[in-house]
């Protein structure tokens, strides 16, 4: 279940921004390769001949949506039955890997504290389905005292690059003006969703699965090394 928004009391916003929405794996949460390994296990187990390089194009998308796209492209005769079987293998592999815990990207807790101090709400969104999202939040201890909402693909009719997770986060925390929201992510799909939503900022970070070339080829407002650089960017640009 998505964390619900809660009001700030006695805080003053230092910029025009009321809400920052962060991706999780690769942006605020260290991604040690668990997702890629789970995809590769699902592809191998079910004889789906999709190349590993193809997975990069889908990073940031809903996980089931990625499996469905790969089946359609590389094993179309398998149909929905193959999608369900491969996704089940993906889920089992991924969930086992997250039993060992998670770590935040360096600088994440500091930027969360900075936003709190300046009265800016904190949202998360992720292509993970609900069970994995909740497990990661539990591992990290990120409850509603840390972030104001956490939206996943299960909470919306369509994942990235559709902007629905962004709008769901805005609704959850009571922000209704896209010009006062920025989104931060490590994939082109993160940037595409932010652009489609019409946000003030579509900010790419280089701490995850894509480099400056691939992020730079996608429409964006800024690219920074990691979330640790966000306070300076907010004060300078917003």
ChimeraX attribute file (.defattr): number of C-alpha atoms within 10 A of each C-alpha:
attribute: neighborCount
match mode: 1-to-1
recipient: residues
	/A:1	13
	/A:2	20
	/A:3	19
	/A:4	17
	/A:5	21
	/A:6	15
	/A:7	11
	/A:8	12
	/A:9	7
	/A:10	6
	/A:11	12
	/A:12	12
	/A:13	14
	/A:14	15
	/A:15	15
	/A:16	15
	/A:17	22
	/A:18	24
	/A:19	25
	/A:20	21
	/A:21	26
	/A:22	24
	/A:23	23
	/A:24	27
	/A:25	30
	/A:26	23
	/A:27	25
	/A:28	28
	/A:29	20
	/A:30	16
	/A:31	19
	/A:32	14
	/A:33	13
	/A:34	16
	/A:35	21
	/A:36	17
	/A:37	16
	/A:38	21
	/A:39	23
	/A:40	18
	/A:41	18
	/A:42	23
	/A:43	22
	/A:44	13
	/A:45	13
	/A:46	17
	/A:47	14
	/A:48	21
	/A:49	13
	/A:50	16
	/A:51	12
	/A:52	13
	/A:53	8
	/A:54	10
	/A:55	15
	/A:56	14
	/A:57	15
	/A:58	20
	/A:59	23
	/A:60	27
	/A:61	22
	/A:62	21
	/A:63	22
	/A:64	21
	/A:65	18
	/A:66	20
	/A:67	24
	/A:68	20
	/A:69	15
	/A:70	21
	/A:71	24
	/A:72	17
	/A:73	13
	/A:74	14
	/A:75	18
	/A:76	15
	/A:77	11
	/A:78	15
	/A:79	12
	/A:80	13
	/A:81	10
	/A:82	20
	/A:83	23
	/A:84	15
	/A:85	16
	/A:86	24
	/A:87	23
	/A:88	14
	/A:89	17
	/A:90	24
	/A:91	21
	/A:92	13
	/A:93	19
	/A:94	19
	/A:95	17
	/A:96	11
	/A:97	17
	/A:98	15
	/A:99	12
	/A:100	8
	/A:101	12
	/A:102	19
	/A:103	15
	/A:104	16
	/A:105	20
	/A:106	16
	/A:107	15
	/A:108	20
	/A:109	15
	/A:110	13
	/A:111	18
	/A:112	21
	/A:113	14
	/A:114	14
	/A:115	22
	/A:116	19
	/A:117	13
	/A:118	16
	/A:119	20
	/A:120	24
	/A:121	26
	/A:122	24
	/A:123	27
	/A:124	24
	/A:125	29
	/A:126	26
	/A:127	26
	/A:128	23
	/A:129	17
	/A:130	18
	/A:131	13
	/A:132	18
	/A:133	23
	/A:134	19
	/A:135	16
	/A:136	22
	/A:137	17
	/A:138	13
	/A:139	15
	/A:140	14
	/A:141	11
	/A:142	15
	/A:143	14
	/A:144	15
	/A:145	9
	/A:146	14
	/A:147	20
	/A:148	23
	/A:149	26
	/A:150	31
	/A:151	29
	/A:152	27
	/A:153	23
	/A:154	18
	/A:155	17
	/A:156	15
	/A:157	9
	/A:158	15
	/A:159	26
	/A:160	26
	/A:161	21
	/A:162	20
	/A:163	20
	/A:164	21
	/A:165	29
	/A:166	30
	/A:167	17
	/A:168	20
	/A:169	27
	/A:170	23
	/A:171	14
	/A:172	19
	/A:173	20
	/A:174	16
	/A:175	16
	/A:176	12
	/A:177	14
	/A:178	19
	/A:179	15
	/A:180	18
	/A:181	25
	/A:182	25
	/A:183	25
	/A:184	28
	/A:185	32
	/A:186	31
	/A:187	28
	/A:188	27
	/A:189	22
	/A:190	31
	/A:191	28
	/A:192	19
	/A:193	22
	/A:194	33
	/A:195	23
	/A:196	15
	/A:197	22
	/A:198	16
	/A:199	18
	/A:200	19
	/A:201	24
	/A:202	25
	/A:203	27
	/A:204	31
	/A:205	26
	/A:206	19
	/A:207	22
	/A:208	24
	/A:209	19
	/A:210	19
	/A:211	16
	/A:212	15
	/A:213	8
	/A:214	12
	/A:215	24
	/A:216	16
	/A:217	9
	/A:218	17
	/A:219	15
	/A:220	18
	/A:221	16
	/A:222	16
	/A:223	20
	/A:224	17
	/A:225	15
	/A:226	23
	/A:227	26
	/A:228	19
	/A:229	15
	/A:230	20
	/A:231	14
	/A:232	10
	/A:233	15
	/A:234	16
	/A:235	11
	/A:236	9
	/A:237	10
	/A:238	14
